[in-house]
């Protein structure tokens, strides 16, 4: 599944926030073409930007199967 880094308008506080590695199925478009992020079961948030994240393997993330990079 595609992952995205998204910048949204927080629906509660009204400020910009960045959420990283969001599943693509949580980003939708409405009939007007506006993109929104499924914030929780009751609220959606307006998306400012959505940048695709390259697919990473476990080796890439953990530096050759170690839990920290040395």
mmCIF file of the N, C-alpha and C atoms, coordinates in Angstrom:
data_MODEL
# 
_entry.id   MODEL 
# 
loop_
_atom_site.group_PDB 
_atom_site.id 
_atom_site.type_symbol 
_atom_site.label_atom_id 
_atom_site.label_alt_id 
_atom_site.label_comp_id 
_atom_site.label_asym_id 
_atom_site.label_entity_id 
_atom_site.label_seq_id 
_atom_site.pdbx_PDB_ins_code 
_atom_site.Cartn_x 
_atom_site.Cartn_y 
_atom_site.Cartn_z 
_atom_site.occupancy 
_atom_site.B_iso_or_equiv 
_atom_site.pdbx_formal_charge 
_atom_site.auth_seq_id 
_atom_site.auth_comp_id 
_atom_site.auth_asym_id 
_atom_site.auth_atom_id 
_atom_site.pdbx_PDB_model_num 
ATOM 1   N N  . UNK A 1 1  ? 0.841   -1.179 0.000  1.00 0.00 ? 1  UNK A N  1 
ATOM 2   C CA . UNK A 1 1  ? 0.000   0.000  0.000  1.00 0.00 ? 1  UNK A CA 1 
ATOM 3   C C  . UNK A 1 1  ? 0.885   1.240  0.000  1.00 0.00 ? 1  UNK A C  1 
ATOM 4   N N  . UNK A 1 2  ? 0.470   2.250  -0.727 1.00 0.00 ? 2  UNK A N  1 
ATOM 5   C CA . UNK A 1 2  ? 1.217   3.503  -0.802 1.00 0.00 ? 2  UNK A CA 1 
ATOM 6   C C  . UNK A 1 2  ? 1.139   4.249  0.521  1.00 0.00 ? 2  UNK A C  1 
ATOM 7   N N  . UNK A 1 3  ? 2.234   4.890  0.874  1.00 0.00 ? 3  UNK A N  1 
ATOM 8   C CA . UNK A 1 3  ? 2.296   5.717  2.083  1.00 0.00 ? 3  UNK A CA 1 
ATOM 9   C C  . UNK A 1 3  ? 2.567   7.159  1.661  1.00 0.00 ? 3  UNK A C  1 
ATOM 10  N N  . UNK A 1 4  ? 2.064   8.096  2.470  1.00 0.00 ? 4  UNK A N  1 
ATOM 11  C CA . UNK A 1 4  ? 2.217   9.510  2.168  1.00 0.00 ? 4  UNK A CA 1 
ATOM 12  C C  . UNK A 1 4  ? 2.612   10.284 3.413  1.00 0.00 ? 4  UNK A C  1 
ATOM 13  N N  . UNK A 1 5  ? 3.400   11.350 3.211  1.00 0.00 ? 5  UNK A N  1 
ATOM 14  C CA . UNK A 1 5  ? 3.605   12.365 4.234  1.00 0.00 ? 5  UNK A CA 1 
ATOM 15  C C  . UNK A 1 5  ? 2.624   13.473 3.884  1.00 0.00 ? 5  UNK A C  1 
ATOM 16  N N  . UNK A 1 6  ? 1.720   13.801 4.801  1.00 0.00 ? 6  UNK A N  1 
ATOM 17  C CA . UNK A 1 6  ? 0.695   14.795 4.506  1.00 0.00 ? 6  UNK A CA 1 
ATOM 18  C C  . UNK A 1 6  ? 0.795   15.980 5.454  1.00 0.00 ? 6  UNK A C  1 
ATOM 19  N N  . UNK A 1 7  ? 0.552   17.157 4.915  1.00 0.00 ? 7  UNK A N  1 
ATOM 20  C CA . UNK A 1 7  ? 0.397   18.366 5.708  1.00 0.00 ? 7  UNK A CA 1 
ATOM 21  C C  . UNK A 1 7  ? -1.082  18.679 5.709  1.00 0.00 ? 7  UNK A C  1 
ATOM 22  N N  . UNK A 1 8  ? -1.652  18.817 6.906  1.00 0.00 ? 8  UNK A N  1 
ATOM 23  C CA . UNK A 1 8  ? -3.097  19.018 7.034  1.00 0.00 ? 8  UNK A CA 1 
ATOM 24  C C  . UNK A 1 8  ? -3.388  20.249 7.884  1.00 0.00 ? 8  UNK A C  1 
ATOM 25  N N  . UNK A 1 9  ? -4.645  20.677 7.824  1.00 0.00 ? 9  UNK A N  1 
ATOM 26  C CA . UNK A 1 9  ? -5.158  21.668 8.768  1.00 0.00 ? 9  UNK A CA 1 
ATOM 27  C C  . UNK A 1 9  ? -5.837  20.876 9.889  1.00 0.00 ? 9  UNK A C  1 
ATOM 28  N N  . UNK A 1 10 ? -5.322  21.000 11.108 1.00 0.00 ? 10 UNK A N  1 
ATOM 29  C CA . UNK A 1 10 ? -5.902  20.294 12.249 1.00 0.00 ? 10 UNK A CA 1 
ATOM 30  C C  . UNK A 1 10 ? -7.344  20.757 12.429 1.00 0.00 ? 10 UNK A C  1 
ATOM 31  N N  . UNK A 1 11 ? -8.312  19.841 12.401 1.00 0.00 ? 11 UNK A N  1 
ATOM 32  C CA . UNK A 1 11 ? -9.720  20.242 12.490 1.00 0.00 ? 11 UNK A CA 1 
ATOM 33  C C  . UNK A 1 11 ? -10.130 20.782 13.860 1.00 0.00 ? 11 UNK A C  1 
ATOM 34  N N  . UNK A 1 12 ? -9.324  20.558 14.874 1.00 0.00 ? 12 UNK A N  1 
ATOM 35  C CA . UNK A 1 12 ? -9.657  21.031 16.216 1.00 0.00 ? 12 UNK A CA 1 
ATOM 36  C C  . UNK A 1 12 ? -9.004  22.380 16.503 1.00 0.00 ? 12 UNK A C  1 
ATOM 37  N N  . UNK A 1 13 ? -7.684  22.466 16.276 1.00 0.00 ? 13 UNK A N  1 
ATOM 38  C CA . UNK A 1 13 ? -6.953  23.689 16.605 1.00 0.00 ? 13 UNK A CA 1 
ATOM 39  C C  . UNK A 1 13 ? -6.816  24.656 15.442 1.00 0.00 ? 13 UNK A C  1 
ATOM 40  N N  . UNK A 1 14 ? -6.958  24.160 14.201 1.00 0.00 ? 14 UNK A N  1 
ATOM 41  C CA . UNK A 1 14 ? -6.878  25.028 13.038 1.00 0.00 ? 14 UNK A CA 1 
ATOM 42  C C  . UNK A 1 14 ? -5.463  25.322 12.559 1.00 0.00 ? 14 UNK A C  1 
ATOM 43  N N  . UNK A 1 15 ? -4.450  24.671 13.137 1.00 0.00 ? 15 UNK A N  1 
ATOM 44  C CA . UNK A 1 15 ? -3.079  24.903 12.704 1.00 0.00 ? 15 UNK A CA 1 
ATOM 45  C C  . UNK A 1 15 ? -2.633  23.807 11.731 1.00 0.00 ? 15 UNK A C  1 
ATOM 46  N N  . UNK A 1 16 ? -1.497  24.053 11.067 1.00 0.00 ? 16 UNK A N  1 
ATOM 47  C CA . UNK A 1 16 ? -0.947  23.065 10.149 1.00 0.00 ? 16 UNK A CA 1 
ATOM 48  C C  . UNK A 1 16 ? -0.189  22.005 10.941 1.00 0.00 ? 16 UNK A C  1 
ATOM 49  N N  . UNK A 1 17 ? -0.316  20.755 10.489 1.00 0.00 ? 17 UNK A N  1 
ATOM 50  C CA . UNK A 1 17 ? 0.405   19.642 11.099 1.00 0.00 ? 17 UNK A CA 1 
ATOM 51  C C  . UNK A 1 17 ? 0.916   18.733 9.997  1.00 0.00 ? 17 UNK A C  1 
ATOM 52  N N  . UNK A 1 18 ? 2.030   18.077 10.263 1.00 0.00 ? 18 UNK A N  1 
ATOM 53  C CA . UNK A 1 18 ? 2.577   17.098 9.330  1.00 0.00 ? 18 UNK A CA 1 
ATOM 54  C C  . UNK A 1 18 ? 2.389   15.713 9.936  1.00 0.00 ? 18 UNK A C  1 
ATOM 55  N N  . UNK A 1 19 ? 1.817   14.808 9.168  1.00 0.00 ? 19 UNK A N  1 
ATOM 56  C CA . UNK A 1 19 ? 1.656   13.410 9.570  1.00 0.00 ? 19 UNK A CA 1 
ATOM 57  C C  . UNK A 1 19 ? 2.446   12.578 8.573  1.00 0.00 ? 19 UNK A C  1 
ATOM 58  N N  . UNK A 1 20 ? 3.280   11.683 9.082  1.00 0.00 ? 20 UNK A N  1 
ATOM 59  C CA . UNK A 1 20 ? 4.190   10.935 8.217  1.00 0.00 ? 20 UNK A CA 1 
ATOM 60  C C  . UNK A 1 20 ? 3.767   9.476  8.097  1.00 0.00 ? 20 UNK A C  1 
ATOM 61  N N  . UNK A 1 21 ? 4.040   8.918  6.910  1.00 0.00 ? 21 UNK A N  1 
ATOM 62  C CA . UNK A 1 21 ? 3.785   7.508  6.602  1.00 0.00 ? 21 UNK A CA 1 
ATOM 63  C C  . UNK A 1 21 ? 2.317   7.139  6.805  1.00 0.00 ? 21 UNK A C  1 
ATOM 64  N N  . UNK A 1 22 ? 1.427   7.926  6.231  1.00 0.00 ? 22 UNK A N  1 
ATOM 65  C CA . UNK A 1 22 ? -0.012  7.700  6.302  1.00 0.00 ? 22 UNK A CA 1 
ATOM 66  C C  . UNK A 1 22 ? -0.429  6.766  5.167  1.00 0.00 ? 22 UNK A C  1 
ATOM 67  N N  . UNK A 1 23 ? -1.239  5.777  5.465  1.00 0.00 ? 23 UNK A N  1 
ATOM 68  C CA . UNK A 1 23 ? -1.740  4.866  4.427  1.00 0.00 ? 23 UNK A CA 1 
ATOM 69  C C  . UNK A 1 23 ? -2.562  5.644  3.404  1.00 0.00 ? 23 UNK A C  1 
ATOM 70  N N  . UNK A 1 24 ? -2.395  5.278  2.146  1.00 0.00 ? 24 UNK A N  1 
ATOM 71  C CA . UNK A 1 24 ? -3.104  5.952  1.072  1.00 0.00 ? 24 UNK A CA 1 
ATOM 72  C C  . UNK A 1 24 ? -4.611  5.856  1.163  1.00 0.00 ? 24 UNK A C  1 
ATOM 73  N N  . UNK A 1 25 ? -5.121  4.820  1.821  1.00 0.00 ? 25 UNK A N  1 
ATOM 74  C CA . UNK A 1 25 ? -6.579  4.683  1.927  1.00 0.00 ? 25 UNK A CA 1 
ATOM 75  C C  . UNK A 1 25 ? -7.193  5.671  2.921  1.00 0.00 ? 25 UNK A C  1 
ATOM 76  N N  . UNK A 1 26 ? -6.371  6.436  3.644  1.00 0.00 ? 26 UNK A N  1 
ATOM 77  C CA . UNK A 1 26 ? -6.888  7.463  4.552  1.00 0.00 ? 26 UNK A CA 1 
ATOM 78  C C  . UNK A 1 26 ? -6.934  8.838  3.892  1.00 0.00 ? 26 UNK A C  1 
ATOM 79  N N  . UNK A 1 27 ? -6.541  8.913  2.610  1.00 0.00 ? 27 UNK A N  1 
ATOM 80  C CA . UNK A 1 27 ? -6.584  10.168 1.858  1.00 0.00 ? 27 UNK A CA 1 
ATOM 81  C C  . UNK A 1 27 ? -7.634  10.009 0.767  1.00 0.00 ? 27 UNK A C  1 
ATOM 82  N N  . UNK A 1 28 ? -8.613  10.891 0.758  1.00 0.00 ? 28 UNK A N  1 
ATOM 83  C CA . UNK A 1 28 ? -9.739  10.796 -0.180 1.00 0.00 ? 28 UNK A CA 1 
ATOM 84  C C  . UNK A 1 28 ? -9.982  12.140 -0.854 1.00 0.00 ? 28 UNK A C  1 
ATOM 85  N N  . UNK A 1 29 ? -10.803 12.126 -1.915 1.00 0.00 ? 29 UNK A N  1 
ATOM 86  C CA . UNK A 1 29 ? -11.272 13.344 -2.566 1.00 0.00 ? 29 UNK A CA 1 
ATOM 87  C C  . UNK A 1 29 ? -12.789 13.354 -2.540 1.00 0.00 ? 29 UNK A C  1 
ATOM 88  N N  . UNK A 1 30 ? -13.354 14.545 -2.310 1.00 0.00 ? 30 UNK A N  1 
ATOM 89  C CA . UNK A 1 30 ? -14.808 14.655 -2.326 1.00 0.00 ? 30 UNK A CA 1 
ATOM 90  C C  . UNK A 1 30 ? -15.283 15.021 -3.730 1.00 0.00 ? 30 UNK A C  1 
ATOM 91  N N  . UNK A 1 31 ? -16.576 15.255 -3.885 1.00 0.00 ? 31 UNK A N  1 
ATOM 92  C CA . UNK A 1 31 ? -17.157 15.541 -5.197 1.00 0.00 ? 31 UNK A CA 1 
ATOM 93  C C  . UNK A 1 31 ? -16.608 16.829 -5.805 1.00 0.00 ? 31 UNK A C  1 
ATOM 94  N N  . UNK A 1 32 ? -16.190 17.767 -4.957 1.00 0.00 ? 32 UNK A N  1 
ATOM 95  C CA . UNK A 1 32 ? -15.653 19.049 -5.435 1.00 0.00 ? 32 UNK A CA 1 
ATOM 96  C C  . UNK A 1 32 ? -14.187 18.961 -5.818 1.00 0.00 ? 32 UNK A C  1 
ATOM 97  N N  . UNK A 1 33 ? -13.559 17.819 -5.605 1.00 0.00 ? 33 UNK A N  1 
ATOM 98  C CA . UNK A 1 33 ? -12.155 17.647 -5.936 1.00 0.00 ? 33 UNK A CA 1 
ATOM 99  C C  . UNK A 1 33 ? -11.212 18.034 -4.808 1.00 0.00 ? 33 UNK A C  1 
ATOM 100 N N  . UNK A 1 34 ? -11.753 18.371 -3.646 1.00 0.00 ? 34 UNK A N  1 
ATOM 101 C CA . UNK A 1 34 ? -10.916 18.716 -2.504 1.00 0.00 ? 34 UNK A CA 1 
ATOM 102 C C  . UNK A 1 34 ? -10.381 17.434 -1.867 1.00 0.00 ? 34 UNK A C  1 
ATOM 103 N N  . UNK A 1 35 ? -9.112  17.470 -1.488 1.00 0.00 ? 35 UNK A N  1 
ATOM 104 C CA . UNK A 1 35 ? -8.490  16.313 -0.863 1.00 0.00 ? 35 UNK A CA 1 
ATOM 105 C C  . UNK A 1 35 ? -8.607  16.445 0.648  1.00 0.00 ? 35 UNK A C  1 
ATOM 106 N N  . UNK A 1 36 ? -8.957  15.355 1.299  1.00 0.00 ? 36 UNK A N  1 
ATOM 107 C CA . UNK A 1 36 ? -9.055  15.371 2.751  1.00 0.00 ? 36 UNK A CA 1 
ATOM 108 C C  . UNK A 1 36 ? -8.440  14.100 3.332  1.00 0.00 ? 36 UNK A C  1 
ATOM 109 N N  . UNK A 1 37 ? -8.087  14.187 4.597  1.00 0.00 ? 37 UNK A N  1 
ATOM 110 C CA . UNK A 1 37 ? -7.451  13.123 5.347  1.00 0.00 ? 37 UNK A CA 1 
ATOM 111 C C  . UNK A 1 37 ? -8.450  12.624 6.384  1.00 0.00 ? 37 UNK A C  1 
ATOM 112 N N  . UNK A 1 38 ? -8.634  11.320 6.469  1.00 0.00 ? 38 UNK A N  1 
ATOM 113 C CA . UNK A 1 38 ? -9.556  10.772 7.456  1.00 0.00 ? 38 UNK A CA 1 
ATOM 114 C C  . UNK A 1 38 ? -8.858  10.843 8.808  1.00 0.00 ? 38 UNK A C  1 
ATOM 115 N N  . UNK A 1 39 ? -9.234  11.850 9.585  1.00 0.00 ? 39 UNK A N  1 
ATOM 116 C CA . UNK A 1 39 ? -8.601  12.156 10.875 1.00 0.00 ? 39 UNK A CA 1 
ATOM 117 C C  . UNK A 1 39 ? -8.948  11.097 11.920 1.00 0.00 ? 39 UNK A C  1 
ATOM 118 N N  . UNK A 1 40 ? -10.223 10.841 12.086 1.00 0.00 ? 40 UNK A N  1 
ATOM 119 C CA . UNK A 1 40 ? -10.704 9.776  12.973 1.00 0.00 ? 40 UNK A CA 1 
ATOM 120 C C  . UNK A 1 40 ? -12.093 9.364  12.485 1.00 0.00 ? 40 UNK A C  1 
ATOM 121 N N  . UNK A 1 41 ? -12.813 8.627  13.271 1.00 0.00 ? 41 UNK A N  1 
ATOM 122 C CA . UNK A 1 41 ? -14.123 8.123  12.830 1.00 0.00 ? 41 UNK A CA 1 
ATOM 123 C C  . UNK A 1 41 ? -15.135 9.228  12.597 1.00 0.00 ? 41 UNK A C  1 
ATOM 124 N N  . UNK A 1 42 ? -14.965 10.395 13.251 1.00 0.00 ? 42 UNK A N  1 
ATOM 125 C CA . UNK A 1 42 ? -15.969 11.451 13.184 1.00 0.00 ? 42 UNK A CA 1 
ATOM 126 C C  . UNK A 1 42 ? -15.533 12.686 12.414 1.00 0.00 ? 42 UNK A C  1 
ATOM 127 N N  . UNK A 1 43 ? -14.223 12.858 12.188 1.00 0.00 ? 43 UNK A N  1 
ATOM 128 C CA . UNK A 1 43 ? -13.743 14.088 11.572 1.00 0.00 ? 43 UNK A CA 1 
ATOM 129 C C  . UNK A 1 43 ? -12.780 13.810 10.435 1.00 0.00 ? 43 UNK A C  1 
ATOM 130 N N  . UNK A 1 44 ? -12.788 14.728 9.463  1.00 0.00 ? 44 UNK A N  1 
ATOM 131 C CA . UNK A 1 44 ? -11.817 14.737 8.377  1.00 0.00 ? 44 UNK A CA 1 
ATOM 132 C C  . UNK A 1 44 ? -11.027 16.023 8.474  1.00 0.00 ? 44 UNK A C  1 
ATOM 133 N N  . UNK A 1 45 ? -9.837  16.019 7.876  1.00 0.00 ? 45 UNK A N  1 
ATOM 134 C CA . UNK A 1 45 ? -8.989  17.203 7.890  1.00 0.00 ? 45 UNK A CA 1 
ATOM 135 C C  . UNK A 1 45 ? -8.626  17.576 6.455  1.00 0.00 ? 45 UNK A C  1 
ATOM 136 N N  . UNK A 1 46 ? -8.561  18.867 6.182  1.00 0.00 ? 46 UNK A N  1 
ATOM 137 C CA . UNK A 1 46 ? -8.189  19.354 4.854  1.00 0.00 ? 46 UNK A CA 1 
ATOM 138 C C  . UNK A 1 46 ? -6.705  19.098 4.614  1.00 0.00 ? 46 UNK A C  1 
ATOM 139 N N  . UNK A 1 47 ? -6.376  18.564 3.440  1.00 0.00 ? 47 UNK A N  1 
ATOM 140 C CA . UNK A 1 47 ? -4.989  18.272 3.079  1.00 0.00 ? 47 UNK A CA 1 
ATOM 141 C C  . UNK A 1 47 ? -4.418  19.459 2.318  1.00 0.00 ? 47 UNK A C  1 
ATOM 142 N N  . UNK A 1 48 ? -3.234  19.915 2.746  1.00 0.00 ? 48 UNK A N  1 
ATOM 143 C CA . UNK A 1 48 ? -2.519  20.968 2.029  1.00 0.00 ? 48 UNK A CA 1 
ATOM 144 C C  . UNK A 1 48 ? -1.579  20.333 1.015  1.00 0.00 ? 48 UNK A C  1 
ATOM 145 N N  . UNK A 1 49 ? -0.777  19.368 1.467  1.00 0.00 ? 49 UNK A N  1 
ATOM 146 C CA . UNK A 1 49 ? 0.117   18.633 0.563  1.00 0.00 ? 49 UNK A CA 1 
ATOM 147 C C  . UNK A 1 49 ? 0.105   17.160 0.934  1.00 0.00 ? 49 UNK A C  1 
ATOM 148 N N  . UNK A 1 50 ? 0.315   16.316 -0.056 1.00 0.00 ? 50 UNK A N  1 
ATOM 149 C CA . UNK A 1 50 ? 0.466   14.877 0.143  1.00 0.00 ? 50 UNK A CA 1 
ATOM 150 C C  . UNK A 1 50 ? 1.623   14.416 -0.732 1.00 0.00 ? 50 UNK A C  1 
ATOM 151 N N  . UNK A 1 51 ? 2.706   13.996 -0.087 1.00 0.00 ? 51 UNK A N  1 
ATOM 152 C CA . UNK A 1 51 ? 3.920   13.595 -0.804 1.00 0.00 ? 51 UNK A CA 1 
ATOM 153 C C  . UNK A 1 51 ? 4.097   12.090 -0.660 1.00 0.00 ? 51 UNK A C  1 
ATOM 154 N N  . UNK A 1 52 ? 4.206   11.359 -1.772 1.00 0.00 ? 52 UNK A N  1 
ATOM 155 C CA . UNK A 1 52 ? 4.400   9.910  -1.666 1.00 0.00 ? 52 UNK A CA 1 
ATOM 156 C C  . UNK A 1 52 ? 5.731   9.586  -0.987 1.00 0.00 ? 52 UNK A C  1 
ATOM 157 N N  . UNK A 1 53 ? 5.725   8.556  -0.147 1.00 0.00 ? 53 UNK A N  1 
ATOM 158 C CA . UNK A 1 53 ? 6.928   8.089  0.535  1.00 0.00 ? 53 UNK A CA 1 
ATOM 159 C C  . UNK A 1 53 ? 7.428   6.860  -0.201 1.00 0.00 ? 53 UNK A C  1 
ATOM 160 N N  . UNK A 1 54 ? 8.724   6.831  -0.547 1.00 0.00 ? 54 UNK A N  1 
ATOM 161 C CA . UNK A 1 54 ? 9.239   5.638  -1.231 1.00 0.00 ? 54 UNK A CA 1 
ATOM 162 C C  . UNK A 1 54 ? 9.106   4.400  -0.349 1.00 0.00 ? 54 UNK A C  1 
ATOM 163 N N  . UNK A 1 55 ? 8.902   3.268  -0.978 1.00 0.00 ? 55 UNK A N  1 
ATOM 164 C CA . UNK A 1 55 ? 8.789   2.020  -0.244 1.00 0.00 ? 55 UNK A CA 1 
ATOM 165 C C  . UNK A 1 55 ? 10.140  1.683  0.374  1.00 0.00 ? 55 UNK A C  1 
ATOM 166 N N  . UNK A 1 56 ? 10.133  1.438  1.666  1.00 0.00 ? 56 UNK A N  1 
ATOM 167 C CA . UNK A 1 56 ? 11.361  1.094  2.379  1.00 0.00 ? 56 UNK A CA 1 
ATOM 168 C C  . UNK A 1 56 ? 11.312  -0.358 2.803  1.00 0.00 ? 56 UNK A C  1 
ATOM 169 N N  . UNK A 1 57 ? 12.461  -0.972 2.804  1.00 0.00 ? 57 UNK A N  1 
ATOM 170 C CA . UNK A 1 57 ? 12.542  -2.328 3.331  1.00 0.00 ? 57 UNK A CA 1 
ATOM 171 C C  . UNK A 1 57 ? 13.006  -2.260 4.769  1.00 0.00 ? 57 UNK A C  1 
ATOM 172 N N  . UNK A 1 58 ? 12.847  -3.340 5.476  1.00 0.00 ? 58 UNK A N  1 
ATOM 173 C CA . UNK A 1 58 ? 13.280  -3.369 6.873  1.00 0.00 ? 58 UNK A CA 1 
ATOM 174 C C  . UNK A 1 58 ? 14.778  -3.113 6.972  1.00 0.00 ? 58 UNK A C  1 
ATOM 175 N N  . UNK A 1 59 ? 15.559  -3.627 6.012  1.00 0.00 ? 59 UNK A N  1 
ATOM 176 C CA . UNK A 1 59 ? 17.004  -3.405 6.032  1.00 0.00 ? 59 UNK A CA 1 
ATOM 177 C C  . UNK A 1 59 ? 17.338  -1.927 5.914  1.00 0.00 ? 59 UNK A C  1 
ATOM 178 N N  . UNK A 1 60 ? 16.590  -1.204 5.094  1.00 0.00 ? 60 UNK A N  1 
ATOM 179 C CA . UNK A 1 60 ? 16.839  0.224  4.936  1.00 0.00 ? 60 UNK A CA 1 
ATOM 180 C C  . UNK A 1 60 ? 16.576  0.978  6.233  1.00 0.00 ? 60 UNK A C  1 
ATOM 181 N N  . UNK A 1 61 ? 15.540  0.594  6.939  1.00 0.00 ? 61 UNK A N  1 
ATOM 182 C CA . UNK A 1 61 ? 15.131  1.305  8.143  1.00 0.00 ? 61 UNK A CA 1 
ATOM 183 C C  . UNK A 1 61 ? 16.039  0.972  9.322  1.00 0.00 ? 61 UNK A C  1 
ATOM 184 N N  . UNK A 1 62 ? 16.447  -0.265 9.447  1.00 0.00 ? 62 UNK A N  1 
ATOM 185 C CA . UNK A 1 62 ? 17.177  -0.685 10.642 1.00 0.00 ? 62 UNK A CA 1 
ATOM 186 C C  . UNK A 1 62 ? 18.672  -0.841 10.415 1.00 0.00 ? 62 UNK A C  1 
ATOM 187 N N  . UNK A 1 63 ? 19.201  -0.383 9.309  1.00 0.00 ? 63 UNK A N  1 
ATOM 188 C CA . UNK A 1 63 ? 20.643  -0.477 9.042  1.00 0.00 ? 63 UNK A CA 1 
ATOM 189 C C  . UNK A 1 63 ? 21.133  -1.918 9.123  1.00 0.00 ? 63 UNK A C  1 
ATOM 190 N N  . UNK A 1 64 ? 20.738  -2.708 8.184  1.00 0.00 ? 64 UNK A N  1 
ATOM 191 C CA . UNK A 1 64 ? 21.188  -4.094 8.089  1.00 0.00 ? 64 UNK A CA 1 
ATOM 192 C C  . UNK A 1 64 ? 20.799  -4.945 9.298  1.00 0.00 ? 64 UNK A C  1 
ATOM 193 N N  . UNK A 1 65 ? 19.520  -4.889 9.656  1.00 0.00 ? 65 UNK A N  1 
ATOM 194 C CA . UNK A 1 65 ? 18.934  -5.708 10.721 1.00 0.00 ? 65 UNK A CA 1 
ATOM 195 C C  . UNK A 1 65 ? 19.401  -5.358 12.120 1.00 0.00 ? 65 UNK A C  1 
ATOM 196 N N  . UNK A 1 66 ? 20.001  -4.196 12.318 1.00 0.00 ? 66 UNK A N  1 
ATOM 197 C CA . UNK A 1 66 ? 20.346  -3.729 13.659 1.00 0.00 ? 66 UNK A CA 1 
ATOM 198 C C  . UNK A 1 66 ? 19.320  -2.683 14.050 1.00 0.00 ? 66 UNK A C  1 
ATOM 199 N N  . UNK A 1 67 ? 19.086  -2.502 15.333 1.00 0.00 ? 67 UNK A N  1 
ATOM 200 C CA . UNK A 1 67 ? 18.075  -1.571 15.772 1.00 0.00 ? 67 UNK A CA 1 
ATOM 201 C C  . UNK A 1 67 ? 18.568  -0.132 15.820 1.00 0.00 ? 67 UNK A C  1 
ATOM 202 N N  . UNK A 1 68 ? 19.818  0.086  15.666 1.00 0.00 ? 68 UNK A N  1 
ATOM 203 C CA . UNK A 1 68 ? 20.341  1.447  15.595 1.00 0.00 ? 68 UNK A CA 1 
ATOM 204 C C  . UNK A 1 68 ? 21.428  1.510  14.543 1.00 0.00 ? 68 UNK A C  1 
ATOM 205 N N  . UNK A 1 69 ? 21.652  2.678  13.989 1.00 0.00 ? 69 UNK A N  1 
ATOM 206 C CA . UNK A 1 69 ? 22.704  2.831  12.986 1.00 0.00 ? 69 UNK A CA 1 
ATOM 207 C C  . UNK A 1 69 ? 24.021  3.128  13.707 1.00 0.00 ? 69 UNK A C  1 
ATOM 208 N N  . UNK A 1 70 ? 25.061  2.441  13.301 1.00 0.00 ? 70 UNK A N  1 
ATOM 209 C CA . UNK A 1 70 ? 26.368  2.650  13.925 1.00 0.00 ? 70 UNK A CA 1 
ATOM 210 C C  . UNK A 1 70 ? 27.308  3.288  12.950 1.00 0.00 ? 70 UNK A C  1 
# 
